Every structure is written in structure tokens, then in C-alpha cells.
Amino acid sequence: MPENVKETMLTYVQESPEAVAANIETSEALTAPLVEEYLKGDYRNIWIVASGSSFNGSHCARPFVRRYLKTEVKVISPFTFICSEHDFTEQDFVFVVSQSGYSTNSIEALNVIKAAGRRAIGVTGNVNSDFKDYADMLVDYGVGIETVGYVTKGVTTFALFLMLFALEAGVKKGVLSGKEAEEVKADLRRVPELHKQVQAATLRFYDDHFKAMTSMTNAYSCSCGANYGTALEGALKIGETVQVPSVAYESEEYLHGPDLQLTPNYTVFFVDGGNSSDRIHTIFAASRLVTDKAFLLTNNPAYEGDGVLCVPFDLPELITPLCFLPFFQIIAYKVTEDLHRWPKHPLYLALDKAAASKTENYVSGIEH
């Protein structure tokens, strides 16, 4: 990129397809360190200790890992892990994730694992970060460079990394045939082009719904299955950039309380959920009875009409988060850019200093 061009969230959204394609082709080498470590033990469960977008990316990949590696997967935030839920056993394969490698809670989680007499495995996008001083083993998950504070390429490549790890480990462990793994990789190879299609469709959708998108005062993001992780990431992205209350719900749980406060001013995003597609569409259509700011992101061409963004493609549901994530990333970027909301309240800096979540070596890309 030319030196005089400013990198933005959109820059890294647009770089994601190339990174995805490259990582699929180098899948075995990319995942080898973590796969080899996993195969050393007779593990029955996997614990992924992660926060923020890494937590959400873990949820995007969790159903995929459960299916193809045939193991239970627990996704837990570092603070909960540190304070109350670190009762892992010899049957649990545990690793800690931090894209930046500077998150204080992730570093402390590594220390908790060491104190239990276990090898502290750190998965990161920056092997030269502070993580290297605390982890017994560092794994680079292949995000490359992402200097903007709001993670986009990082969450997509991390979710992909976990999927590739499941395939490579599954084959080596004997729970998945090489033929099955290659068939799944063939589907994964379609993701970069579909990601680009979703990018283009989202930009058009945003322009068509500019008034609604730029008048958000709050937002719900709802889905289930693999795309529950997409909804989690959507809520995070909108909340941290647009700076409005933004919450994710499993689609049916949305009807068990959160919908009671719905008014015509509310924004609600739904992400299609494969096996639950019909039900999600029903809930979306019902929400449109209250607010015109209810939107549905789907790959099902049977769904059309007001508020529906359909990018038709036939892909297993467990892979669709890799294609749907750019929708929320672009909406968050465009609204924040058009409303000039990048700077935070002046007092945010005081909060950041008083309760730092990153080590002193971290350089923030967030405007104050």
C-alpha cells in the first residue's frame, strides 16, 4: 500500500480474502505447531481462552471444530478463566488467544496455566509481542499485519485457523479421512470470492438504507449455531465504533425478554442460521411489524423483500461465518466514518489508564 494512503478497518476487510486463500493453501504448515502439541495428549476437550474478537471468532468456529474433530469445545473469557473457571484436567487441551499479544488478562491466563504445571500455549497474530515473554509455546495463526485497533481481518483469519486446525488434527488423529478433509477444504476455497461478493453487496445495501443505518440509537444482533459468533462480533463492532448500546442474542432467546423493549426506533440484525433458517426468517418478519430497522442477512434466495440482504450461495452452514462477517465490519466502518464518530469521549482516556486492558508496550490505534 502507498505510504500516503491511510489504512482503515475497510483496508483489512478488503485484505481478508487474500489472507484466507493463502492460509488455506498453507494449512498443514500453518497449523502444524498447534496440531503437534494437541496430538501429544489424549485430550477429550478443548478450552479456548479468548476475549473480544478472538472470543467471537472462537464461537464462529466452535461448531465446525466440534463436528470435524469430534471433541467438545469450551470458549471462555480470560477473566472468568482466571477468577473462577480454571479447573481444567489432563483431558483438556488449553490455549490462550490474543491477536495483539499485549492483552493483560490473556497474559495472566498463561500464568494460571503455568501455575497448574501445564504448558502455556499462546496463539497470537504477533509473535514479537509481550506474549513471547509468558508463553511456553507461541503459535502464529496467520493474520499478518493489522494495525487498526478494530479487528476485522484478525477475527476472520482466526476463525479460519481453528477450522483448519480441526481438519489437520482430525486427519492425523484418525477421526476424519483425508478425502473428507479435502472436500471441506474445497468448500473453504470458495470463501474468498464469496467474501468479496458480500463486501460489494453490503456497500450497496448500506447506500440503500443510509438513513436507517446512520440513525441507529441501539442495535441487537441475532443468530444461532455458527453464526451466533457472527452476531457476537457484529454487536461488538457496532458498539465499539458507532458507540451505541449493541447486544447479541441467540435468535430464539431474543424473544424471551429482549423483544419486550422493541420500538420503531430499534435496529435489529438477523443472520441466517442454516438448519434454523425458517425460524430466523419468521422472527425477522415479526420484528418488521414493530421496526423498519430490522434486517436479515442471508444466502437463501427464497428470502427477499424489505430489509433483506441476500447473497445467494450454497455452502455448509458451519463455514458461512467466514462469508458473513464482512457485513457487520463494513456497516460498523461506514456508519462511524459517515458520522465522524471515531474519537471517544475525552474521559475514556482516564478509564483506559485507570483500568488498562493492554500492557504498556501496546500502541493503540483508537482515537481519543
C-alpha positions as a Markdown table, in Angstrom:
| # | Residue | x | y | z |
|---|---|---|---|---|
| 1 | Met | 0.0 | 0.0 | 0.0 |
| 2 | Pro | 1.3 | 3.5 | -0.8 |
| 3 | Glu | 2.8 | 5.3 | 2.2 |
| 4 | Asn | 0.4 | 8.3 | 1.8 |
| 5 | Val | -2.8 | 6.1 | 2.0 |
| 6 | Lys | -4.3 | 5.8 | 5.4 |
| 7 | Glu | -5.2 | 2.3 | 6.5 |
| 8 | Thr | -8.7 | 1.8 | 7.9 |
| 9 | Met | -10.9 | -1.0 | 9.0 |
| 10 | Leu | -12.1 | -1.3 | 5.4 |
| 11 | Thr | -8.5 | -1.8 | 4.3 |
| 12 | Tyr | -8.3 | -5.0 | 6.3 |
| 13 | Val | -11.7 | -6.2 | 5.4 |
| 14 | Gln | -10.6 | -6.0 | 1.8 |
| 15 | Glu | -7.4 | -7.8 | 2.5 |
| 16 | Ser | -9.2 | -10.7 | 4.2 |
| 17 | Pro | -10.0 | -12.8 | 1.1 |
| 18 | Glu | -6.3 | -12.9 | 0.1 |
| 19 | Ala | -5.3 | -13.9 | 3.6 |
| 20 | Val | -7.9 | -16.6 | 3.7 |
| 21 | Ala | -6.9 | -18.0 | 0.4 |
| 22 | Ala | -3.2 | -18.1 | 1.4 |
| 23 | Asn | -3.8 | -19.7 | 4.7 |
| 24 | Ile | -5.9 | -22.5 | 3.2 |
| 25 | Glu | -3.1 | -23.4 | 0.8 |
| 26 | Thr | -0.6 | -23.5 | 3.7 |
| 27 | Ser | -3.0 | -25.1 | 6.1 |
| 28 | Glu | -0.8 | -28.0 | 7.2 |
| 29 | Ala | 2.3 | -25.9 | 7.9 |
| 30 | Leu | 0.3 | -23.1 | 9.4 |
| 31 | Thr | -1.5 | -25.3 | 12.0 |
| 32 | Ala | 1.4 | -27.8 | 12.5 |
| 33 | Pro | 2.7 | -26.4 | 15.8 |
| 34 | Leu | -0.7 | -26.5 | 17.5 |
| 35 | Val | -1.7 | -29.8 | 15.9 |
| 36 | Glu | 1.6 | -31.4 | 17.1 |
| 37 | Glu | 1.0 | -30.2 | 20.6 |
| 38 | Tyr | -2.6 | -31.4 | 20.5 |
| 39 | Leu | -1.6 | -34.9 | 19.4 |
| 40 | Lys | 0.8 | -35.3 | 22.3 |
| 41 | Gly | -2.0 | -35.9 | 24.8 |
| 42 | Asp | -5.2 | -38.0 | 24.9 |
| 43 | Tyr | -7.4 | -34.9 | 25.0 |
| 44 | Arg | -11.2 | -35.2 | 25.2 |
| 45 | Asn | -12.0 | -31.5 | 25.3 |
| 46 | Ile | -10.5 | -28.2 | 24.0 |
| 47 | Trp | -10.6 | -25.0 | 26.0 |
| 48 | Ile | -10.1 | -21.8 | 24.1 |
| 49 | Val | -9.3 | -18.8 | 26.4 |
| 50 | Ala | -10.0 | -15.6 | 24.4 |
| 51 | Ser | -11.6 | -12.2 | 24.7 |
| 52 | Gly | -13.1 | -9.6 | 22.3 |
| 53 | Ser | -13.0 | -10.5 | 18.6 |
| 54 | Ser | -10.9 | -13.6 | 19.4 |
| 55 | Phe | -13.7 | -14.8 | 21.7 |
| 56 | Asn | -16.2 | -14.2 | 18.9 |
| 57 | Gly | -14.1 | -15.8 | 16.3 |
| 58 | Ser | -13.8 | -18.9 | 18.5 |
| 59 | His | -17.6 | -19.1 | 18.6 |
| 60 | Cys | -17.7 | -18.8 | 14.8 |
| 61 | Ala | -15.5 | -21.9 | 14.5 |
| 62 | Arg | -16.7 | -23.8 | 17.6 |
| 63 | Pro | -19.5 | -25.8 | 15.8 |
| 64 | Phe | -17.0 | -26.7 | 13.0 |
| 65 | Val | -14.3 | -27.9 | 15.4 |
| 66 | Arg | -16.9 | -29.9 | 17.3 |
| 67 | Arg | -18.1 | -31.6 | 14.2 |
| 68 | Tyr | -14.8 | -32.4 | 12.4 |
| 69 | Leu | -12.5 | -33.0 | 15.4 |
| 70 | Lys | -15.3 | -34.8 | 17.3 |
| 71 | Thr | -14.5 | -33.1 | 20.6 |
| 72 | Glu | -16.2 | -30.7 | 22.9 |
| 73 | Val | -15.0 | -27.1 | 22.7 |
| 74 | Lys | -15.3 | -24.6 | 25.6 |
| 75 | Val | -14.8 | -20.9 | 24.8 |
| 76 | Ile | -14.1 | -18.9 | 27.9 |
| 77 | Ser | -13.0 | -15.3 | 28.6 |
| 78 | Pro | -9.6 | -14.9 | 30.3 |
| 79 | Phe | -11.1 | -13.1 | 33.3 |
| 80 | Thr | -13.6 | -15.8 | 34.0 |
| 81 | Phe | -10.9 | -18.4 | 33.5 |
| 82 | Ile | -8.5 | -16.6 | 35.9 |
| 83 | Cys | -11.1 | -15.9 | 38.6 |
| 84 | Ser | -13.4 | -18.9 | 38.7 |
| 85 | Glu | -13.2 | -21.5 | 36.0 |
| 86 | His | -9.7 | -22.9 | 35.6 |
| 87 | Asp | -10.5 | -26.4 | 36.7 |
| 88 | Phe | -9.1 | -28.0 | 33.6 |
| 89 | Thr | -7.8 | -31.5 | 33.7 |
| 90 | Glu | -5.3 | -33.6 | 31.8 |
| 91 | Gln | -8.1 | -34.4 | 29.3 |
| 92 | Asp | -8.4 | -30.8 | 28.4 |
| 93 | Phe | -6.3 | -29.1 | 25.7 |
| 94 | Val | -6.0 | -25.5 | 26.8 |
| 95 | Phe | -4.6 | -22.5 | 24.9 |
| 96 | Val | -4.9 | -18.7 | 25.2 |
| 97 | Val | -5.5 | -16.4 | 22.3 |
| 98 | Ser | -4.6 | -12.7 | 21.9 |
| 99 | Gln | -4.2 | -11.2 | 18.4 |
| 100 | Ser | -2.2 | -8.3 | 19.7 |
| 101 | Gly | -0.3 | -10.4 | 22.2 |
| 102 | Tyr | -0.5 | -7.5 | 24.7 |
| 103 | Ser | -3.8 | -8.2 | 26.5 |
| 104 | Thr | -3.2 | -8.3 | 30.2 |
| 105 | Asn | -5.9 | -10.7 | 31.0 |
| 106 | Ser | -4.6 | -13.2 | 28.4 |
| 107 | Ile | -1.1 | -12.9 | 29.8 |
| 108 | Glu | -2.5 | -13.6 | 33.3 |
| 109 | Ala | -4.3 | -16.7 | 31.9 |
| 110 | Leu | -1.0 | -18.0 | 30.6 |
| 111 | Asn | 0.4 | -17.6 | 34.1 |
| 112 | Val | -2.6 | -19.6 | 35.6 |
| 113 | Ile | -1.9 | -22.4 | 33.2 |
| 114 | Lys | 1.8 | -22.4 | 34.1 |
| 115 | Ala | 0.9 | -22.4 | 37.8 |
| 116 | Ala | -1.1 | -25.6 | 37.2 |
| 117 | Gly | 2.0 | -27.3 | 35.9 |
| 118 | Arg | 0.8 | -27.3 | 32.3 |
| 119 | Arg | 2.5 | -26.0 | 29.2 |
| 120 | Ala | 1.2 | -22.4 | 28.5 |
| 121 | Ile | 0.3 | -22.2 | 24.8 |
| 122 | Gly | -0.3 | -18.7 | 23.3 |
| 123 | Val | -1.9 | -18.3 | 19.9 |
| 124 | Thr | -1.4 | -14.8 | 18.5 |
| 125 | Gly | -1.1 | -12.6 | 15.5 |
| 126 | Asn | 2.1 | -11.1 | 16.8 |
| 127 | Val | 4.9 | -13.4 | 17.9 |
| 128 | Asn | 7.1 | -10.4 | 18.8 |
| 129 | Ser | 4.6 | -9.1 | 21.3 |
| 130 | Asp | 4.7 | -9.4 | 25.1 |
| 131 | Phe | 3.1 | -12.8 | 24.8 |
| 132 | Lys | 6.5 | -14.3 | 24.0 |
| 133 | Asp | 7.7 | -13.5 | 27.5 |
| 134 | Tyr | 4.9 | -15.5 | 29.1 |
| 135 | Ala | 4.0 | -18.4 | 26.8 |
| 136 | Asp | 6.0 | -21.6 | 26.8 |
| 137 | Met | 4.9 | -22.0 | 23.2 |
| 138 | Leu | 3.8 | -19.4 | 20.7 |
| 139 | Val | 1.6 | -20.1 | 17.7 |
| 140 | Asp | 1.2 | -17.6 | 14.9 |
| 141 | Tyr | -2.3 | -18.0 | 13.4 |
| 142 | Gly | -1.6 | -16.2 | 10.2 |
| 143 | Val | -3.3 | -12.8 | 10.3 |
| 144 | Gly | -0.3 | -10.9 | 9.1 |
| 145 | Ile | -0.4 | -7.2 | 9.8 |
| 146 | Glu | -3.4 | -5.4 | 11.1 |
| 147 | Thr | -2.6 | -2.0 | 12.7 |
| 148 | Val | -6.1 | -0.6 | 13.1 |
| 149 | Gly | -7.5 | -1.1 | 16.6 |
| 150 | Tyr | -10.8 | -2.6 | 15.4 |
| 151 | Val | -10.1 | -6.1 | 14.4 |
| 152 | Thr | -11.5 | -7.3 | 11.0 |
| 153 | Lys | -9.0 | -9.5 | 9.2 |
| 154 | Gly | -8.0 | -10.9 | 12.5 |
| 155 | Val | -11.3 | -12.4 | 13.5 |
| 156 | Thr | -11.8 | -13.9 | 10.1 |
| 157 | Thr | -8.4 | -15.5 | 9.8 |
| 158 | Phe | -8.6 | -16.7 | 13.4 |
| 159 | Ala | -11.9 | -18.5 | 12.8 |
| 160 | Leu | -10.4 | -20.0 | 9.7 |
| 161 | Phe | -7.3 | -21.1 | 11.6 |
| 162 | Leu | -9.4 | -23.0 | 14.1 |
| 163 | Met | -11.3 | -24.7 | 11.2 |
| 164 | Leu | -8.0 | -25.7 | 9.5 |
| 165 | Phe | -6.6 | -26.9 | 12.8 |
| 166 | Ala | -9.7 | -29.1 | 13.2 |
| 167 | Leu | -9.2 | -30.6 | 9.8 |
| 168 | Glu | -5.5 | -31.2 | 10.1 |
| 169 | Ala | -5.7 | -32.6 | 13.6 |
| 170 | Gly | -8.8 | -34.7 | 12.7 |
| 171 | Val | -6.9 | -36.4 | 9.9 |
| 172 | Lys | -3.8 | -37.1 | 12.0 |
| 173 | Lys | -5.9 | -38.3 | 14.9 |
| 174 | Gly | -7.8 | -40.6 | 12.6 |
| 175 | Val | -11.3 | -39.2 | 13.3 |
| 176 | Leu | -11.5 | -37.7 | 9.8 |
| 177 | Ser | -10.4 | -39.1 | 6.5 |
| 178 | Gly | -8.0 | -37.2 | 4.2 |
| 179 | Lys | -10.7 | -37.4 | 1.5 |
| 180 | Glu | -13.3 | -35.8 | 3.8 |
| 181 | Ala | -10.8 | -33.0 | 4.8 |
| 182 | Glu | -10.1 | -32.2 | 1.2 |
| 183 | Glu | -13.8 | -32.0 | 0.4 |
| 184 | Val | -14.2 | -29.5 | 3.2 |
| 185 | Lys | -11.2 | -27.5 | 2.0 |
| 186 | Ala | -12.8 | -27.3 | -1.4 |
| 187 | Asp | -15.7 | -25.5 | 0.2 |
| 188 | Leu | -13.3 | -23.3 | 2.2 |
| 189 | Arg | -11.6 | -22.3 | -1.1 |
| 190 | Arg | -14.8 | -20.7 | -2.2 |
| 191 | Val | -14.8 | -18.3 | 0.7 |
| 192 | Pro | -12.5 | -15.6 | -0.7 |
| 193 | Glu | -14.7 | -15.0 | -3.7 |
| 194 | Leu | -17.9 | -15.1 | -1.6 |
| 195 | His | -16.4 | -12.7 | 0.9 |
| 196 | Lys | -15.8 | -10.2 | -1.9 |
| 197 | Gln | -19.4 | -10.7 | -3.0 |
| 198 | Val | -20.7 | -10.0 | 0.5 |
| 199 | Gln | -18.4 | -6.9 | 0.7 |
| 200 | Ala | -19.9 | -5.5 | -2.6 |
| 201 | Ala | -23.5 | -6.3 | -1.6 |
| 202 | Thr | -23.1 | -4.8 | 1.8 |
| 203 | Leu | -21.8 | -1.5 | 0.4 |
| 204 | Arg | -24.9 | -1.3 | -1.9 |
| 205 | Phe | -27.2 | -2.3 | 1.0 |
| 206 | Tyr | -25.7 | 0.4 | 3.1 |
| 207 | Asp | -26.3 | 3.1 | 0.5 |
| 208 | Asp | -29.8 | 1.9 | 0.0 |
| 209 | His | -30.5 | 2.0 | 3.8 |
| 210 | Phe | -28.4 | 5.0 | 4.6 |
| 211 | Lys | -31.0 | 6.8 | 6.7 |
| 212 | Ala | -31.7 | 3.8 | 8.8 |
| 213 | Met | -28.1 | 2.8 | 9.3 |
| 214 | Thr | -27.0 | 6.3 | 10.3 |
| 215 | Ser | -29.8 | 6.8 | 12.7 |
| 216 | Met | -29.0 | 3.8 | 14.9 |
| 217 | Thr | -29.5 | 4.5 | 18.6 |
| 218 | Asn | -29.1 | 0.9 | 19.7 |
| 219 | Ala | -28.7 | -2.5 | 18.0 |
| 220 | Tyr | -29.5 | -6.1 | 18.5 |
| 221 | Ser | -27.6 | -8.8 | 16.5 |
| 222 | Cys | -29.3 | -12.2 | 16.5 |
| 223 | Ser | -28.5 | -15.7 | 15.1 |
| 224 | Cys | -27.7 | -19.2 | 16.2 |
| 225 | Gly | -25.3 | -22.1 | 15.5 |
| 226 | Ala | -22.1 | -21.0 | 13.8 |
| 227 | Asn | -23.4 | -17.5 | 13.1 |
| 228 | Tyr | -24.1 | -16.9 | 16.8 |
| 229 | Gly | -20.4 | -16.0 | 16.7 |
| 230 | Thr | -21.1 | -13.6 | 13.8 |
| 231 | Ala | -23.8 | -11.9 | 15.8 |
| 232 | Leu | -21.5 | -11.6 | 18.8 |
| 233 | Glu | -18.8 | -9.9 | 16.6 |
| 234 | Gly | -21.5 | -7.7 | 14.9 |
| 235 | Ala | -22.6 | -6.4 | 18.3 |
| 236 | Leu | -19.0 | -5.8 | 19.4 |
| 237 | Lys | -18.1 | -4.0 | 16.2 |
| 238 | Ile | -21.2 | -1.7 | 16.2 |
| 239 | Gly | -20.8 | -1.0 | 19.9 |
| 240 | Glu | -17.1 | -0.1 | 19.8 |
| 241 | Thr | -17.2 | 2.0 | 16.7 |
| 242 | Val | -20.7 | 3.5 | 16.3 |
| 243 | Gln | -20.8 | 3.9 | 20.1 |
| 244 | Val | -24.4 | 2.9 | 20.7 |
| 245 | Pro | -25.7 | 0.1 | 23.0 |
| 246 | Ser | -25.2 | -3.1 | 21.0 |
| 247 | Val | -26.0 | -6.6 | 22.2 |
| 248 | Ala | -26.0 | -10.1 | 20.7 |
| 249 | Tyr | -28.6 | -12.7 | 21.3 |
| 250 | Glu | -29.3 | -16.3 | 20.2 |
| 251 | Ser | -32.2 | -15.7 | 17.9 |
| 252 | Glu | -34.8 | -17.5 | 19.9 |
| 253 | Glu | -33.6 | -16.0 | 23.2 |
| 254 | Tyr | -34.3 | -12.6 | 21.7 |
| 255 | Leu | -38.0 | -13.5 | 22.0 |
| 256 | His | -37.6 | -14.3 | 25.7 |
| 257 | Gly | -37.2 | -10.7 | 27.1 |
| 258 | Pro | -35.2 | -8.5 | 24.8 |
| 259 | Asp | -38.0 | -8.1 | 22.3 |
| 260 | Leu | -40.2 | -6.6 | 25.1 |
| 261 | Gln | -38.5 | -3.3 | 24.7 |
| 262 | Leu | -38.7 | -3.2 | 20.9 |
| 263 | Thr | -40.0 | 0.1 | 19.4 |
| 264 | Pro | -39.9 | 1.5 | 15.9 |
| 265 | Asn | -36.6 | 3.2 | 16.8 |
| 266 | Tyr | -34.8 | -0.1 | 17.4 |
| 267 | Thr | -32.3 | -1.7 | 15.0 |
| 268 | Val | -32.2 | -5.5 | 14.9 |
| 269 | Phe | -29.9 | -7.5 | 12.7 |
| 270 | Phe | -30.6 | -11.2 | 12.0 |
| 271 | Val | -28.1 | -13.6 | 10.4 |
| 272 | Asp | -29.4 | -16.7 | 8.7 |
| 273 | Gly | -28.8 | -19.9 | 10.6 |
| 274 | Gly | -28.9 | -22.8 | 8.2 |
| 275 | Asn | -31.0 | -25.5 | 10.0 |
| 276 | Ser | -32.9 | -22.8 | 11.8 |
| 277 | Ser | -33.3 | -20.6 | 8.7 |
| 278 | Asp | -37.1 | -20.7 | 8.5 |
| 279 | Arg | -37.4 | -19.8 | 12.2 |
| 280 | Ile | -35.0 | -16.9 | 11.9 |
| 281 | His | -36.9 | -15.6 | 8.9 |
| 282 | Thr | -40.1 | -15.8 | 10.9 |
| 283 | Ile | -38.6 | -13.8 | 13.8 |
| 284 | Phe | -37.2 | -11.3 | 11.4 |
| 285 | Ala | -40.5 | -10.8 | 9.7 |
| 286 | Ala | -42.3 | -10.5 | 13.0 |
| 287 | Ser | -39.8 | -7.8 | 14.2 |
| 288 | Arg | -40.5 | -5.9 | 11.0 |
| 289 | Leu | -44.1 | -5.5 | 12.3 |
| 290 | Val | -42.5 | -3.2 | 15.0 |
| 291 | Thr | -39.5 | -1.6 | 13.4 |
| 292 | Asp | -38.5 | -0.9 | 9.8 |
| 293 | Lys | -34.9 | -1.2 | 11.0 |
| 294 | Ala | -35.0 | -5.0 | 11.2 |
| 295 | Phe | -32.6 | -6.5 | 8.7 |
| 296 | Leu | -31.8 | -10.1 | 7.6 |
| 297 | Leu | -28.5 | -11.2 | 6.2 |
| 298 | Thr | -29.0 | -14.5 | 4.2 |
| 299 | Asn | -27.6 | -16.7 | 1.5 |
| 300 | Asn | -31.1 | -18.2 | 0.9 |
| 301 | Pro | -32.6 | -16.9 | -2.4 |
| 302 | Ala | -36.1 | -17.8 | -1.1 |
| 303 | Tyr | -35.9 | -14.8 | 1.2 |
| 304 | Glu | -36.4 | -11.4 | -0.4 |
| 305 | Gly | -38.1 | -8.1 | 0.3 |
| 306 | Asp | -37.6 | -5.0 | 2.5 |
| 307 | Gly | -34.7 | -5.3 | 4.9 |
| 308 | Val | -33.3 | -8.5 | 3.3 |
| 309 | Leu | -29.7 | -8.7 | 2.0 |
| 310 | Cys | -29.4 | -11.9 | 0.2 |
| 311 | Val | -26.1 | -13.0 | -1.4 |
| 312 | Pro | -27.1 | -16.4 | -2.9 |
| 313 | Phe | -24.6 | -19.2 | -2.4 |
| 314 | Asp | -24.6 | -22.8 | -1.4 |
| 315 | Leu | -22.2 | -23.5 | 1.4 |
| 316 | Pro | -22.3 | -25.6 | 4.6 |
| 317 | Glu | -23.6 | -23.5 | 7.4 |
| 318 | Leu | -20.5 | -24.2 | 9.5 |
| 319 | Ile | -18.4 | -22.2 | 7.0 |
| 320 | Thr | -20.8 | -19.3 | 6.5 |
| 321 | Pro | -19.4 | -17.0 | 9.3 |
| 322 | Leu | -16.3 | -16.5 | 7.1 |
| 323 | Cys | -18.5 | -15.1 | 4.4 |
| 324 | Phe | -21.0 | -13.1 | 6.7 |
| 325 | Leu | -18.5 | -11.4 | 9.0 |
| 326 | Pro | -17.7 | -8.5 | 6.5 |
| 327 | Phe | -21.3 | -7.4 | 6.6 |
| 328 | Phe | -21.0 | -6.1 | 10.2 |
| 329 | Gln | -17.5 | -5.0 | 9.7 |
| 330 | Ile | -18.4 | -2.7 | 6.8 |
| 331 | Ile | -21.6 | -1.4 | 8.4 |
| 332 | Ala | -19.7 | -0.5 | 11.5 |
| 333 | Tyr | -17.0 | 1.2 | 9.5 |
| 334 | Lys | -19.3 | 3.1 | 7.2 |
| 335 | Val | -21.6 | 4.4 | 9.9 |
| 336 | Thr | -18.7 | 5.5 | 12.1 |
| 337 | Glu | -16.9 | 7.1 | 9.2 |
| 338 | Asp | -20.0 | 9.0 | 7.9 |
| 339 | Leu | -21.0 | 10.2 | 11.3 |
| 340 | His | -17.4 | 11.1 | 12.3 |
| 341 | Arg | -17.6 | 9.0 | 15.5 |
| 342 | Trp | -14.0 | 7.7 | 15.6 |
| 343 | Pro | -12.9 | 9.9 | 18.6 |
| 344 | Lys | -14.0 | 8.7 | 22.0 |
| 345 | His | -15.3 | 10.8 | 24.9 |
| 346 | Pro | -12.4 | 12.7 | 26.5 |
| 347 | Leu | -12.9 | 10.9 | 29.8 |
| 348 | Tyr | -12.4 | 7.5 | 28.0 |
| 349 | Leu | -8.6 | 8.0 | 28.2 |
| 350 | Ala | -8.9 | 8.3 | 32.0 |
| 351 | Leu | -10.7 | 5.0 | 32.1 |
| 352 | Asp | -8.2 | 3.3 | 29.8 |
| 353 | Lys | -5.4 | 4.5 | 32.1 |
| 354 | Ala | -7.1 | 3.5 | 35.3 |
| 355 | Ala | -8.1 | 0.0 | 34.2 |
| 356 | Ala | -5.7 | -0.9 | 31.4 |
| 357 | Ser | -6.5 | -4.0 | 29.3 |
| 358 | Lys | -3.2 | -3.9 | 27.4 |
| 359 | Thr | 0.4 | -3.8 | 28.6 |
| 360 | Glu | 2.3 | -0.6 | 28.4 |
| 361 | Asn | 4.1 | -1.7 | 25.3 |
| 362 | Tyr | 0.9 | -1.8 | 23.3 |
| 363 | Val | 0.3 | 1.0 | 20.8 |
| 364 | Ser | -3.4 | 1.7 | 20.4 |
| 365 | Gly | -5.0 | 2.6 | 17.0 |
| 366 | Ile | -8.0 | 4.1 | 18.7 |
| 367 | Glu | -8.7 | 7.8 | 18.6 |
| 368 | His | -9.3 | 9.7 | 21.9 |
